[in-house]
């Protein structure tokens, strides 16, 4: 199975880093030895187009993109397998679900991958090391999926403004940090991340 992921930009180096980061994270989440093939697609539109092509050709595939915004309660009711990410993407991006696709083949990073870093502040602090100001991050009591994309970016840049590694930069830091995260913390803090991992485990048996 192929997992089409938003991320990696346009350069070969960034796409390689994206694949490596997601592969390490999913391996630690319990998928070692039964990993999907990570396809770093760059933009969310390219990820969607690549997924649609694969599904229409009859391939086994999943899509993983940022939600960009909060997911409406009506689209995440009941058990996670009953959630409706395609309905969210219809409202957010005006994307039409491919006829042969299911909601189980669509997954969201809510509201973007940077929210996952809030779920494991310990790993984030270790990654940025000296100069990291954890108190500049959103309060740990806030649900990470409620934090807007812009607030996440601003918080990470403020928390890292005095770090030797420099202020947070998605291209330079995000995928290396992703590889360090504890999936257990992620699944506790992010219901949508747990849905992704649980679904992949079922599909990759």
Buried (B, 14 or more C-beta within 10 A) or exposed (E): BBBBBBBBBEEEEBBEBBBBBBBBBBBBBBBEEBBBEBBBBBBBEBBBBBBBEBBEEEEEBBBBBBBBBBBEEEBBEEEBEEBBBBBBBBEBEEBEBBEEBEBBBBBBBBBBBBBBBBBBBEBBBEBBEEEBBEEBBBEEEEEBBEBBBEBBBBBBBBBBBEBEBBBBEBBBBBBBBBBBBBBEBBBEBBBBBBBBBBBBBEBBE
